[in-house]
């Protein structure tokens, strides 16, 4: 039961996908997928265009048939049920409001179809309108509203049904930057108030990092990583995740281990390591130190350009094996130099397999202890 207002009763349900797959002919959009979205959590499905995230959402909602596997919501298998029987409500990118109806009637329409009385419909709509700041707009039609207000009406129409699962398919894509920011805050607050299990699809990492309890990162229909925003940012499971999360993304450099050090292609030593062979080394832009740090190897890098962003600067510098981006405090003098000496703290480094791109946990822990 909702703690804010007893008129709205949302009982969150977990969602489990067991071996769920989707193919169009011979084209496999989503290979077998096993994942569970926990009841009451806000889960963001994140990935580039074409990775299968919207298809996954539509299969949960019942708008797409699964090619194989089971979808279990709560204790029920739903893959063979019609959308209206699944206990889900969906908010689309394009709002999909009835233009000839008022805001009140748009929100109340599903309740009317369900046979609720006028008094029951009015009570629920008024509660939802207060939650979403729409009380003063109930008699207006969608054409008289801003984009953000129309999106709130679409959200209101979804939550008034008291769904166990609330699905969002890139709902902020049509909003400008400031409105996207404001609506993100509203969505986070709304989730705290109603507690429905929420699955939110986006390609925007900022939306994912700021809204999610957990993030599911998809790449070509397969799970790259599923975890909290903090886990994904600080412990990426692959080069794909490392480069997809972060702005600028994690720097990835090719290195070779000779049994005592990991070195760049020109022989510059990066970090002590007993490993041998080729690897990919990652470090976040904010973790690179400009200038020679005591006890750590200094790497010579040549500055290509600098972007001043007000609160900080992003410096692009050329190292053997690629370009690194460095986040520095605004006004720092060091980035004005043509040649920089960089140091990579060992406890901020990430090591990945050169061929698969998968993370190699703990591989640099010994080096970290040595350099502390």
C-alpha positions in Angstrom: 0.0 0.0 0.0 1.2 3.5 -0.8 2.5 5.3 2.2 1.5 8.7 0.8 -2.1 8.3 0.0 -4.3 5.2 0.6 -6.3 5.7 -2.6 -3.3 4.4 -4.7 -2.4 0.8 -3.8 0.7 -0.4 -5.7 2.0 -3.9 -4.9 5.4 -4.2 -6.5 6.3 -7.5 -8.2 9.6 -9.0 -9.2 10.2 -9.8 -12.9 12.2 -12.9 -13.9 13.3 -13.7 -17.4 14.3 -17.4 -17.8 16.1 -18.1 -21.1 14.1 -15.4 -22.9 15.0 -14.9 -26.5 13.7 -13.0 -29.5 14.4 -13.7 -33.2 13.1 -12.3 -36.4 13.6 -15.2 -38.9 17.3 -16.0 -38.7 18.2 -12.7 -37.0 18.6 -13.2 -33.3 18.0 -9.9 -31.6 18.2 -11.3 -28.1 19.9 -14.6 -27.5 18.9 -16.5 -24.3 18.7 -14.0 -21.5 18.4 -14.8 -17.8 17.9 -11.9 -15.5 15.7 -10.8 -12.5 14.4 -7.3 -11.8 13.8 -7.1 -8.0 10.4 -6.0 -6.7 10.2 -2.3 -5.9 13.6 -1.4 -7.5 14.2 1.1 -10.3 16.1 -0.8 -13.0 17.5 0.9 -16.0 18.2 -1.1 -19.2 21.0 0.8 -20.9 22.7 0.3 -24.2 23.4 1.7 -27.7 20.8 1.8 -30.4 20.0 -1.7 -31.8 21.2 -3.6 -28.7 17.7 -5.0 -28.0 16.6 -3.0 -25.0 13.3 -1.8 -26.4 12.5 -5.3 -27.7 13.2 -6.6 -24.2 10.8 -4.0 -22.7 8.1 -4.8 -25.3 8.3 -8.6 -24.5 7.8 -7.9 -20.8 4.8 -5.7 -21.7 3.4 -8.2 -24.1 3.7 -6.1 -27.2 6.2 -8.5 -28.7 5.9 -12.3 -28.5 8.9 -14.2 -27.1 10.7 -16.6 -29.3 11.7 -18.8 -26.4 11.9 -18.9 -22.6 9.6 -17.7 -19.8 8.7 -14.3 -18.3 7.5 -14.5 -14.7 6.0 -11.5 -13.0 5.4 -12.1 -9.4 4.4 -15.8 -9.3 2.8 -15.9 -12.7 4.2 -16.9 -16.1 2.9 -14.2 -18.4 4.6 -14.8 -21.8 1.4 -16.2 -23.2 -0.9 -13.6 -21.6 -2.3 -10.5 -23.3 -0.8 -7.1 -22.3 -3.8 -6.1 -20.2 -3.5 -9.3 -18.1 0.1 -8.8 -17.1 -0.3 -6.1 -14.4 2.1 -3.8 -16.3 1.7 -0.2 -17.4 3.9 1.4 -20.1 4.9 5.0 -20.8 6.1 5.5 -24.4 8.5 8.0 -25.9 5.7 9.7 -27.9 3.2 10.1 -25.0 0.3 8.5 -27.0 -2.3 10.8 -25.5 -5.9 11.2 -26.8 -5.8 14.7 -28.3 -9.6 15.2 -28.1 -9.7 14.3 -24.3 -8.9 16.5 -21.3 -6.1 15.6 -19.0 -8.6 14.2 -16.5 -10.2 12.0 -19.1 -6.8 10.8 -20.5 -5.7 9.7 -17.0 -9.1 8.2 -16.1 -9.8 6.4 -19.4 -8.4 3.0 -18.4 -10.3 3.2 -15.1 -13.5 3.9 -17.0 -12.9 0.8 -19.2 -12.3 -1.2 -16.1 -15.7 -0.2 -14.8 -14.8 2.0 -11.8 -17.5 4.4 -10.7 -17.2 8.2 -11.3 -16.4 8.8 -7.7 -13.6 6.1 -7.7 -12.1 7.5 -10.9 -12.2 11.1 -9.6 -10.5 10.1 -6.3 -7.7 8.3 -8.0 -7.1 10.9 -10.7 -7.0 13.7 -8.1 -4.3 11.8 -6.1 -2.2 11.2 -9.2 -2.6 14.8 -10.4 -1.4 16.1 -7.0 1.6 13.7 -7.2 2.6 15.0 -10.6 1.7 18.7 -10.3 -1.2 18.4 -12.8 -4.1 19.6 -10.6 -4.4 22.9 -12.4 -4.4 21.3 -15.8 -7.0 18.6 -15.5 -9.5 20.4 -17.8 -7.0 21.2 -20.5 -6.3 19.1 -23.6 -2.9 17.8 -24.5 -2.4 20.4 -27.2 -2.5 23.1 -24.5 0.4 21.5 -22.6 4.1 21.7 -22.8 6.2 18.6 -23.6 7.0 18.0 -20.0 3.4 18.3 -18.9 2.3 15.9 -21.6 4.9 13.4 -20.4 3.6 13.7 -16.8 0.0 13.0 -18.1 1.3 9.8 -19.8 3.0 8.8 -16.5 -0.2 9.6 -14.6 -2.3 7.5 -17.0 0.1 4.6 -16.2 0.3 4.8 -12.4 -3.5 5.4 -11.9 -4.0 1.8 -12.9 -2.0 0.7 -9.8 0.3 -1.5 -11.9 2.7 -4.0 -10.2 5.2 -3.1 -12.9 5.8 0.3 -14.5 7.7 0.3 -17.8 9.3 3.4 -19.5 10.5 3.2 -23.1 12.9 6.2 -23.5 10.3 8.6 -22.1 12.6 11.6 -21.9 14.0 11.5 -25.5 11.7 14.3 -26.8 12.5 16.8 -24.0 15.1 19.5 -24.0 18.2 19.3 -21.7 16.8 21.3 -18.8 13.4 19.6 -18.9 15.1 16.2 -19.1 17.0 17.1 -15.9 13.8 18.3 -14.1 11.8 15.3 -15.2 14.5 12.9 -14.0 14.2 14.4 -10.5 10.4 14.1 -10.7 10.6 10.4 -11.8 13.0 9.6 -8.9 10.7 11.2 -6.4 7.7 9.5 -7.9 9.3 6.1 -7.6 10.2 6.7 -3.9 6.5 7.6 -3.3 4.7 4.8 -5.1 7.3 2.0 -4.9 6.3 0.1 -8.1 8.8 -2.2 -9.8 10.1 0.1 -12.5 12.0 -0.8 -15.7 13.3 2.2 -17.7 14.9 1.9 -21.1 17.4 4.5 -22.3 20.6 5.0 -24.3 21.5 7.9 -22.0 24.1 7.0 -19.4 23.3 10.2 -17.3 19.7 9.0 -16.9 20.9 5.6 -16.0 23.4 6.7 -13.4 21.0 9.2 -11.7 17.8 7.2 -11.7 18.8 3.5 -11.3 19.0 1.3 -8.2 20.5 -1.2 -10.7 21.6 -0.9 -14.3 21.4 -3.7 -16.9 23.8 -3.0 -19.7 23.0 -4.7 -23.0 25.3 -5.2 -26.0 23.9 -6.9 -29.1 21.2 -8.5 -26.9 23.6 -9.9 -24.3 24.2 -8.7 -20.8 27.5 -7.0 -20.3 27.0 -6.2 -16.7 24.1 -5.9 -14.1 24.8 -4.0 -11.0 24.4 -0.7 -9.1 25.6 2.5 -10.7 28.6 2.6 -8.3 29.6 -1.0 -9.1 29.4 -0.4 -12.8 31.3 2.8 -12.8 34.1 1.7 -10.5 34.3 -2.0 -11.4 33.3 -2.3 -15.1 33.1 -5.9 -16.2 34.4 -5.2 -19.7 36.0 -2.7 -22.0 32.5 -2.1 -23.5 31.1 -1.1 -20.2 34.2 1.0 -19.3 33.9 3.0 -22.5 30.1 3.3 -22.4 29.8 4.6 -18.9 31.5 7.9 -18.0 31.8 11.3 -19.7 34.5 11.3 -20.9 34.7 7.5 -20.9 37.4 5.5 -19.4 40.8 5.6 -21.2 41.8 2.3 -22.6 45.4 1.7 -23.6 47.2 -1.4 -25.1 50.0 -2.6 -22.8 52.3 -5.6 -22.7 53.6 -7.4 -19.6 57.2 -8.5 -19.5 57.0 -10.2 -16.1 58.0 -7.2 -14.1 56.1 -4.3 -15.6 53.2 -3.5 -17.8 54.5 -1.2 -20.6 53.1 0.9 -23.4 54.1 0.1 -27.0 57.1 2.5 -26.8 58.4 0.7 -23.7 57.3 3.3 -21.1 56.5 1.5 -17.8 53.0 2.0 -16.5 52.7 -0.2 -13.4 54.6 -3.1 -11.7 53.1 -6.5 -12.6 54.2 -10.1 -12.8 52.0 -10.7 -15.8 53.2 -11.5 -19.2 51.5 -10.9 -22.6 49.1 -8.4 -24.1 46.4 -6.6 -22.2 44.1 -3.6 -22.2 44.6 -1.1 -19.4 41.9 1.3 -18.3 41.9 4.4 -16.1 39.2 7.1 -15.6 40.1 10.7 -16.7 39.7 12.0 -13.2 42.2 9.4 -11.8 45.2 10.5 -13.9 47.6 12.7 -12.0 49.4 15.4 -14.0 53.1 15.7 -13.0 55.5 13.1 -11.6 54.2 11.5 -8.4 56.7 10.2 -5.9 57.4 6.5 -6.3 55.4 6.2 -9.6 56.5 6.1 -13.1 56.0 9.3 -15.1 54.6 8.9 -18.6 55.4 11.4 -21.3 52.4 12.6 -23.1 51.9 15.3 -25.8 48.9 17.6 -25.5 46.5 17.7 -28.5 43.8 20.0 -27.2 41.9 21.2 -24.1 38.2 21.8 -23.5 37.3 24.3 -20.7 33.9 23.3 -19.2 33.7 25.8 -16.4 34.0 23.5 -13.4 36.9 21.5 -14.9 38.9 21.1 -18.0 39.3 18.0 -20.2 42.8 17.6 -21.7 43.4 15.2 -24.6 47.0 14.0 -24.7 48.8 11.5 -26.9 50.5 8.5 -25.4 52.0 5.5 -27.2 49.0 3.3 -27.9 46.4 6.0 -28.1 44.9 9.3 -26.8 44.1 9.7 -23.1 41.6 12.3 -21.7 42.5 13.9 -18.4 40.0 15.7 -16.1 41.7 18.5 -14.3 40.4 21.3 -12.0 39.5 24.5 -13.9 42.4 27.0 -14.0 45.1 24.4 -13.6 48.4 25.5 -15.1 49.7 22.1 -16.0 47.4 21.5 -19.0 48.8 24.6 -20.7 52.1 22.8 -21.2 52.8 21.1 -24.6 54.3 18.0 -22.9 52.9 16.5 -19.7 54.3 14.0 -17.2 51.4 11.7 -16.2 51.1 9.1 -13.5 48.5 6.4 -13.2 47.8 5.4 -9.5 47.9 1.6 -9.4 44.8 1.3 -7.2 42.8 3.2 -9.9 43.8 0.9 -12.8 41.6 -1.7 -14.5 43.0 -4.6 -16.5 41.1 -6.3 -19.4 41.8 -9.3 -21.6 43.3 -8.1 -24.9 41.1 -10.4 -27.0 37.7 -10.7 -25.1 37.7 -7.3 -23.5 36.6 -8.9 -20.2 37.9 -7.5 -16.9 40.6 -9.5 -15.0 39.7 -8.8 -11.3 42.5 -8.6 -8.8 45.3 -8.9 -11.4 46.9 -5.6 -10.3 46.3 -5.9 -6.5 49.9 -7.0 -5.8 51.2 -4.0 -7.7 48.8 -1.8 -5.8 50.2 -3.0 -2.5 53.8 -2.4 -3.7 53.1 1.2 -4.7 51.2 2.2 -1.5 
